[in-house]
């Protein structure tokens, strides 16, 4: 299985999962890069996975479906205007010969979900490298519980977030913990990658436990304080 990143907008990643001549696309905020890649690689689009309703994750669906009308679209209820397969916590389904597990990962939006496909976690805006999504819902408890779910996953789970926010997140983490050598070392590595225009993703749960302050907070109050500080950074 190949997982390829398609860049979109300033900092979005659309993930394309390939197995043989078939593909699954995650959170296509725009269509052009996706359609070009599918045509270049001569791939049949089996399905689209949507983690949440925001336009920068769904905006390309209609145009893609016009070219690939046979594809299935899996997403939470908040994407029902686009999705023809509504899924929720605990659901499983099969694509590309793999079983995909659905987890509720709310907070960024009320209905946000994540997809675990084998060892690969597609988590939209619920978790980033070095950070997590803004709590647009105001439901900080939901986002905190989401982080607890991620925290208890195996360290070798590979994470595919929806945005390239790593450098800013780690600058914030370094500002909060200037004596944390691990965070500083990874920040320097990330700066080198970004200077060359290279992605910092995917990451892993094990790596995030070491550098992501949001996975290290012990209480809801601590999470709210940290999230507010990040919002103001």
C-alpha positions in Angstrom: 0.0 0.0 0.0 1.2 3.5 -0.9 0.1 6.7 0.8 0.8 9.8 -1.2 0.3 13.4 -0.1 -1.4 15.9 -2.5 -0.8 19.5 -1.5 -3.7 21.9 -1.4 -4.1 25.5 -0.6 -1.4 27.0 1.7 -1.0 24.1 4.1 -3.5 21.3 3.5 -2.7 17.7 2.7 -5.1 15.5 0.8 -4.0 11.9 1.4 -4.3 9.3 -1.4 -4.1 5.7 -0.4 -3.2 3.3 -3.3 -3.4 -0.5 -3.6 -2.8 -1.8 -7.0 -4.9 0.2 -9.5 -7.4 1.4 -6.9 -7.3 4.5 -4.6 -9.0 6.1 -1.7 -8.8 9.8 -1.1 -9.0 11.5 2.3 -10.4 15.0 2.8 -10.2 16.4 -0.8 -10.6 20.2 -0.2 -10.0 20.8 -3.9 -10.3 18.6 -6.9 -7.5 19.5 -9.4 -4.5 17.9 -7.7 -6.6 14.7 -7.0 -7.9 14.3 -10.5 -4.5 15.0 -12.0 -2.9 12.4 -9.7 -5.5 9.7 -10.4 -5.2 10.2 -14.1 -1.4 10.2 -14.1 -1.3 7.0 -12.1 -4.3 5.5 -13.9 -6.1 4.8 -10.7 -9.7 3.9 -10.1 -11.2 5.9 -7.2 -12.9 3.4 -4.9 -13.9 5.9 -2.2 -13.5 9.3 -0.5 -13.2 9.5 3.2 -14.3 12.7 5.0 -13.3 13.5 8.5 -15.5 16.6 9.0 -17.5 19.2 7.2 -15.1 22.1 6.7 -14.8 23.4 3.2 -11.1 23.0 3.0 -11.6 19.2 3.5 -14.7 18.7 1.4 -14.6 21.4 -1.3 -13.4 19.1 -4.1 -15.9 16.3 -3.6 -18.5 17.4 -6.1 -16.0 17.9 -9.0 -14.3 14.7 -8.2 -17.5 12.8 -8.2 -18.5 14.2 -11.5 -15.5 12.4 -12.9 -15.8 9.3 -10.7 -19.5 8.9 -10.0 -19.2 5.2 -9.0 -17.1 6.1 -5.9 -18.5 5.8 -2.3 -18.2 8.7 0.1 -17.8 7.9 3.8 -18.2 10.6 6.3 -19.9 11.7 9.6 -23.5 12.9 9.7 -22.3 16.5 9.4 -21.2 15.7 5.8 -24.5 14.1 4.8 -25.0 16.7 2.0 -22.0 15.0 0.3 -21.5 11.5 1.8 -23.5 8.5 0.7 -22.2 6.3 3.5 -22.7 7.9 6.9 -20.4 6.4 9.6 -20.0 6.8 13.3 -18.1 5.6 16.3 -17.5 1.9 16.3 -18.4 1.3 12.6 -16.1 -0.7 10.4 -16.0 -1.2 6.6 -13.6 -2.6 4.0 -11.7 -0.8 1.3 -8.6 -1.8 -0.7 -8.6 -5.1 1.2 -8.2 -3.4 4.5 -10.6 -3.0 7.4 -11.2 0.6 8.4 -12.3 1.5 11.9 -14.2 4.7 12.7 -13.7 6.7 15.8 -15.5 9.8 17.1 -13.0 12.5 17.5 -15.0 15.6 18.2 -14.1 19.0 19.5 -12.8 20.8 16.3 -16.3 20.1 14.9 -19.1 18.3 16.8 -19.2 15.3 14.3 -15.5 15.0 13.5 -14.3 11.4 13.0 -11.0 9.7 12.3 -10.3 6.6 10.3 -7.8 3.8 11.3 -6.7 1.7 8.4 -4.3 -0.9 9.6 -1.5 1.0 11.2 -2.5 4.3 9.6 -4.6 7.0 11.3 -6.3 9.6 9.2 -7.3 12.2 11.7 -8.2 15.4 9.8 -8.0 18.4 12.1 -8.3 16.4 15.4 -4.6 15.9 15.9 -1.6 17.6 14.3 2.1 17.0 14.8 2.9 19.1 17.9 -0.7 20.2 18.3 -4.4 19.7 17.9 -7.2 21.5 16.1 -8.9 24.7 17.3 -12.0 23.9 19.4 -14.5 25.8 17.2 -17.4 24.0 18.9 -16.4 25.4 22.3 -16.6 21.8 23.6 -13.2 21.5 25.2 -14.2 18.4 27.0 -14.9 16.6 23.7 -11.5 17.6 22.3 -9.7 16.6 25.5 -11.4 13.2 25.3 -10.3 12.9 21.7 -6.7 13.5 22.7 -7.0 10.8 25.4 -8.1 8.3 22.7 -5.1 9.2 20.6 -2.8 9.0 23.6 -3.8 5.4 24.2 -3.1 4.2 20.7 0.0 2.1 20.1 3.2 4.1 19.6 3.8 2.7 16.1 0.5 4.1 14.7 1.3 6.4 11.8 -0.6 9.7 11.8 -1.8 11.5 8.7 -3.2 14.9 9.8 -4.8 17.4 7.4 -2.4 20.3 7.7 1.2 21.2 7.7 1.3 23.1 11.1 4.2 21.3 12.6 6.7 24.2 12.7 4.3 26.7 14.2 3.1 24.1 16.8 6.7 23.3 17.8 7.7 27.0 18.0 4.8 27.3 20.5 5.9 24.2 22.4 9.4 25.5 22.6 8.1 28.9 23.8 6.2 27.0 26.6 9.1 24.7 27.5 12.3 26.4 26.4 14.5 23.9 28.3 12.9 20.8 26.6 15.8 19.5 24.5 13.6 17.0 22.6 11.2 19.6 21.4 14.1 21.9 20.4 15.8 19.1 18.5 12.7 18.2 16.5 12.0 21.8 15.9 15.4 22.2 14.3 14.8 19.1 12.1 11.4 20.5 11.1 12.8 23.9 10.2 15.3 22.2 7.9 12.6 20.2 6.1 10.4 23.2 5.6 13.3 25.3 4.3 13.6 22.7 1.6 9.9 22.6 1.0 9.5 19.1 2.3 6.6 17.8 4.4 7.0 17.1 8.1 4.2 14.4 7.9 3.3 11.7 8.6 4.3 11.4 12.2 3.7 8.7 14.8 1.8 8.4 18.1 5.1 7.6 19.8 6.8 10.7 18.5 3.8 12.9 19.4 3.8 11.6 23.0 7.3 13.1 23.2 6.8 16.5 21.5 3.0 17.2 21.6 2.2 19.2 24.7 -1.6 18.5 24.1 -1.0 14.8 24.6 0.9 15.5 27.8 -1.8 17.4 29.8 -3.3 15.6 32.7 -6.6 17.4 33.2 -9.3 19.2 31.2 -8.4 22.5 32.9 -4.8 22.1 31.9 -5.9 21.4 28.3 -8.1 24.5 28.2 -5.3 26.7 29.5 -2.9 25.3 26.9 -5.3 25.5 24.0 -6.1 29.2 24.9 -2.4 29.9 25.0 -1.9 28.3 21.6 -4.9 30.3 20.1 -3.1 33.5 21.3 0.3 32.5 20.0 
